[in-house]
C-alpha cells in the first residue's frame, strides 16, 4: 500500500482504508474514502445515509469493498479470519437473544471469540449491569440492551472496538459511564471507533473526528482544527453588553466583521478573525462605556461544525 498522511490519517494505524468505495446497485454508500484509525477514540459522524454504518461494516469484514483497499492490523479481514480475534463490533441493531440473560449472552460471545466464558462477569461489571445480569434480555430497556451488547464485545478485550450508535436509548448516567469506559479503553491503547449522532457526547470522548457526508469524507481532525480549516465560513461570537447597539455599530466598522445581529443586550458578531476581534472588543467597549458581561465563541462546538458541514452538501 502507498503511504498516506494528513488529518484523516492516524499515527500507528490499526485500520487503514485507501480509496475505499462500496455501492449497492446504483446507490453509492461509501465513495473514495482514505483514512486510518489508531489507538484512542475516533468519532465517526454524519447524517443518516452518510455511509457511516457501511464503513463500519466494511472495517469489520461483514461486507466487501466494491473498490479500493482496506486492512485491519495489516490484513484484509475477509481473507484473514485471525483478524477477528482482535476485533469486536457493537451494532446499532438489537443483535441480542431475548431468551438469554446478559451474563449468558456475554459468555456466549466469549465462547465464539475463543475466550474464557468466565470473563463475562468482568465485562458485565465494566458496563454496570450486575444487578440485572441474570434476567432475560427480553425484559431490558433499550439502554440496558445497549450495555449488554457492549459487554459481549468487551469479553475478548479487543484491540479494535467498533461501536455503531452505542449511546442510543441510554439515560444520562448510563451514557456518562459508557463514555468513561470508551475513553479508558482508548487511553489504554485500544482503537475505539464510535459512530454517533449524540454530538455533545462524542465531543467529550473522541480524540479526533472523521465526518462523512454523502458517502465521502468531509472533514477530519479535532474540533478546533476542523473549524479552523473552514476558512470560507466566518466565526460567530456571542457578546452580552450594555449599550449593545452602539457597540454593534462600532464593531461593524471593523474590516474583520462581516455582520452583527442585536437582540436586546446580546450581539452575535460574524468575524473572519476571532482572535483579533476578541482582543479588540474590550478596547471598543471601554471607549463606548459599554459594560461587557459575556464574550464566547458560539460556533466552535462539534454540533455547530457538523451543521456547517451538512449545510455544504
Secondary structure by P-SEA (a helix, b strand, c coil): ccccccccccccccbbbccbbbbcccccccccccccccccbbbbbbccccaaaaaaaaaaccccccbbbbbccccccccccccccccccccccccccccccaaaaaaaaaaaacccccaaaaaaaaaccccccccccccccaaaaaaaaaaaaacccccbbbbccccccccaaaaaaaaaaaaaaaaaccbbbbbbcaaaaaaacccbbbbbccccccccccaaaaaaacccbbbbbbbbbcaaaaaaaaaaaccccccccccccccccccccaaaaaaaaaaaaaaacccccccccccccaaaaaaaaaaac
